[in-house]
C-alpha cells in the first residue's frame, strides 16, 4: 500500500494499493479530481524504490525528491548486521550482540556499554562497520550543503576502502542516489509521519511510503 501525506498539514491525503510508478499517477488523478494542483508540489520525501522514483519524476515533474534519512540509515544498519552475521560464524564472541551494533551509544545500558568496551579491544570487522555506521549519522547534522557534501565524500572513501563488502555496497547505494540524499539540506523533510501510521497498518500489506510538501 502507498500512502501520500501532506507534511504541512500533517494529514493523510491519499492511499492506494501497490507500490509501483502508477501509484503516483493515481495520486495525481485523485488530487485533480479534488481540485488540487499537482504541479505546485515542490518537494517529496520517499525511500529509494526505483519504480516509485520514476513515477514521481513522471507525474510530479516539479517535485524535488529527498530520500528519507531513516531509510538511508537502515541501509547502513543492515550492512553492519550483515557483517556481524558473517563474522559470527567464525567468532562466537559476537553471538547475542546484534542489538549493540544497531543501537546508538547514548541509548546503551551500563551492561551494553561494558560489553561494547570489551569488544572494542578485539580486531573485529563488525566494530569497524559499526564505526562507519556511527559516522554516517553525522551527515544529517551538518549545517549546510557544502559541509554535507564534503563529509559524504570523505565517508564514502572510508566506507569503500573498508574491505567490508556489505558496507561497500551500502556506500555505493548512497552515492548512486546522491542528489536525493543531498537534497536533505534544502528540504529537511522525512517520512517520519508516515512511519507512525505504518505501525497501525496490517503487517500483511506491502507498502511504499511517500510524504509530499507543497
C-alpha positions as CSV (number, residue, x, y, z in Angstrom):
1,X,0.0,0.0,0.0
2,X,1.2,3.5,-0.8
3,X,0.3,6.4,1.5
4,X,0.5,10.1,0.5
5,X,0.8,12.7,3.3
6,X,0.7,16.4,3.3
7,X,3.6,17.3,5.6
8,X,2.5,20.9,6.0
9,X,-0.9,19.9,7.4
10,X,0.3,16.6,8.8
11,X,-2.5,14.6,7.3
12,X,-3.1,11.6,5.1
13,X,-4.5,12.8,1.7
14,X,-4.5,9.6,-0.4
15,X,-3.9,5.8,-0.1
16,X,-3.8,3.3,-2.8
17,X,-2.7,-0.4,-3.3
18,X,0.6,-1.2,-5.0
19,X,4.0,0.4,-4.8
20,X,4.9,1.0,-8.4
21,X,5.1,4.0,-10.7
22,X,1.4,4.0,-11.3
23,X,0.7,4.9,-7.7
24,X,2.0,8.4,-8.3
25,X,-0.3,8.6,-11.4
26,X,-3.3,7.6,-9.4
27,X,-2.4,10.1,-6.7
28,X,-2.2,12.9,-9.3
29,X,-5.6,12.0,-10.8
30,X,-7.1,11.9,-7.3
31,X,-5.7,15.3,-6.5
32,X,-7.0,16.8,-9.7
33,X,-10.5,15.4,-9.0
34,X,-10.4,17.0,-5.6
35,X,-9.5,20.4,-7.1
36,X,-5.8,20.1,-6.2
37,X,-2.8,21.3,-8.2
38,X,-0.2,18.6,-8.5
39,X,2.2,20.9,-10.4
40,X,2.5,23.0,-7.2
41,X,4.1,20.2,-5.2
42,X,7.7,21.1,-4.9
43,X,9.1,18.5,-2.5
44,X,8.7,14.8,-2.0
45,X,10.2,12.6,0.7
46,X,10.4,8.8,0.0
47,X,12.6,5.8,0.1
48,X,14.7,4.6,-2.8
49,X,12.3,2.3,-4.7
50,X,13.3,2.7,-8.3
51,X,9.8,2.2,-9.7
52,X,8.3,4.8,-7.4
53,X,11.1,7.3,-8.1
54,X,10.3,7.0,-11.8
55,X,6.6,7.6,-11.0
56,X,7.4,10.8,-9.1
57,X,9.6,12.1,-11.9
58,X,7.0,11.3,-14.5
59,X,3.9,12.5,-12.8
60,X,5.2,15.2,-10.4
61,X,7.9,16.7,-12.5
62,X,8.2,19.9,-10.4
63,X,8.9,18.0,-7.2
64,X,12.4,17.7,-5.8
65,X,13.0,14.2,-4.2
66,X,14.6,13.9,-0.8
67,X,15.5,10.4,0.2
68,X,14.3,9.7,3.7
69,X,17.1,9.8,6.3
70,X,15.6,6.9,8.3
71,X,15.6,4.6,5.2
72,X,19.2,5.7,4.4
73,X,20.3,4.9,7.9
74,X,18.5,1.5,7.7
75,X,20.6,0.6,4.6
76,X,23.8,1.2,6.5
77,X,22.4,-0.6,9.6
78,X,21.5,-3.6,7.5
79,X,25.1,-3.6,6.1
80,X,26.5,-3.6,9.6
81,X,24.2,-6.5,10.6
82,X,25.3,-8.5,7.5
83,X,29.0,-8.0,8.5
84,X,28.1,-9.2,12.0
85,X,26.3,-12.3,10.8
86,X,29.2,-13.3,8.5
87,X,31.8,-12.7,11.2
88,X,29.7,-14.5,13.9
89,X,30.2,-17.8,12.1
90,X,33.9,-17.7,12.8
91,X,33.8,-15.7,16.1
92,X,31.4,-16.8,18.8
93,X,32.0,-13.8,20.9
94,X,29.6,-11.9,18.6
95,X,26.7,-14.1,19.4
96,X,23.8,-12.2,21.0
97,X,25.4,-8.8,20.3
98,X,23.1,-7.7,17.4
99,X,21.3,-5.1,19.4
100,X,24.6,-3.4,20.5
101,X,25.7,-2.8,16.9
102,X,22.4,-1.4,15.9
103,X,21.9,1.0,18.8
104,X,23.3,4.5,19.3
105,X,25.7,4.7,22.3
106,X,23.6,7.3,24.0
107,X,20.8,4.7,24.4
108,X,23.1,2.0,25.9
109,X,22.5,0.5,29.3
110,X,25.5,0.2,31.6
111,X,25.9,-3.5,30.7
112,X,25.8,-2.7,27.0
113,X,28.5,-0.1,27.4
114,X,30.7,-2.6,29.2
115,X,30.1,-5.1,26.5
116,X,31.0,-2.7,23.7
117,X,34.1,-1.6,25.6
118,X,35.3,-5.1,25.9
119,X,34.6,-5.9,22.2
120,X,36.5,-2.7,21.1
121,X,39.8,-4.3,22.1
122,X,39.4,-7.1,19.6
123,X,40.1,-6.7,15.9
124,X,36.5,-7.2,14.8
125,X,35.2,-6.4,11.3
126,X,31.8,-5.7,12.9
127,X,33.4,-3.0,15.1
128,X,34.8,-1.3,12.0
129,X,31.5,-1.5,10.3
130,X,29.8,0.0,13.4
131,X,32.2,3.0,13.5
132,X,31.4,3.7,9.8
133,X,27.7,3.5,10.7
134,X,28.0,6.0,13.5
135,X,30.0,8.3,11.2
136,X,27.2,8.2,8.6
137,X,24.7,9.5,11.1
138,X,26.8,12.7,11.5
139,X,25.9,13.6,7.9
140,X,22.4,14.7,8.8
141,X,23.7,17.1,11.5
142,X,25.9,19.1,9.1
143,X,24.8,22.7,8.8
144,X,24.7,23.2,5.1
145,X,25.0,21.5,1.6
146,X,28.7,22.3,1.2
147,X,29.8,20.8,4.5
148,X,27.4,17.9,4.0
149,X,28.7,17.1,0.5
150,X,32.3,17.3,1.7
151,X,31.5,15.0,4.6
152,X,29.7,12.5,2.4
153,X,32.7,12.3,0.0
154,X,35.0,11.5,2.9
155,X,32.6,9.0,4.4
156,X,32.2,7.3,1.0
157,X,36.0,7.0,0.6
158,X,36.3,5.4,4.1
159,X,33.4,3.0,3.6
160,X,34.5,1.9,0.1
161,X,38.1,1.2,1.4
162,X,36.9,-0.7,4.4
163,X,37.3,-4.1,2.8
164,X,33.8,-5.0,4.1
165,X,31.6,-6.0,1.2
166,X,28.2,-5.1,2.7
167,X,29.4,-1.7,3.8
168,X,30.9,-1.1,0.3
169,X,27.5,-2.0,-1.3
170,X,25.7,0.3,1.1
171,X,28.0,3.2,0.4
172,X,27.6,2.8,-3.4
173,X,23.8,2.7,-3.0
174,X,24.0,6.0,-1.1
175,X,26.3,7.6,-3.7
176,X,24.1,6.4,-6.6
177,X,21.3,8.3,-5.1
178,X,23.4,11.3,-4.2
179,X,21.2,14.1,-5.4
180,X,18.2,13.0,-3.4
181,X,20.5,12.3,-0.4
182,X,21.9,15.9,-0.5
183,X,18.5,17.4,-1.0
184,X,18.1,16.9,2.7
185,X,19.9,20.2,3.2
186,X,17.3,22.2,1.2
187,X,14.2,20.3,2.4
188,X,14.9,18.8,5.9
189,X,11.9,16.5,5.3
190,X,11.4,12.9,6.2
191,X,8.7,10.2,6.1
192,X,8.6,10.0,9.9
193,X,4.9,11.0,9.8
194,X,4.2,8.0,7.5
195,X,6.2,5.6,9.7
196,X,3.9,6.4,12.6
197,X,0.9,5.4,10.5
198,X,2.7,2.3,9.4
199,X,2.7,0.9,12.9
200,X,-1.1,0.9,12.8
201,X,-1.3,-1.0,9.5
202,X,-1.8,-4.7,8.9
203,X,1.5,-6.4,8.5
204,X,0.2,-8.3,5.6
205,X,0.3,-5.3,3.3
206,X,3.3,-4.4,1.3
207,X,3.8,-0.7,1.3
208,X,5.8,2.2,-0.2
209,X,6.0,5.4,1.8
210,X,5.8,8.9,0.5
211,X,5.3,12.3,2.0
212,X,4.6,15.4,0.0
213,X,5.1,19.0,0.7
214,X,3.8,21.9,-1.4
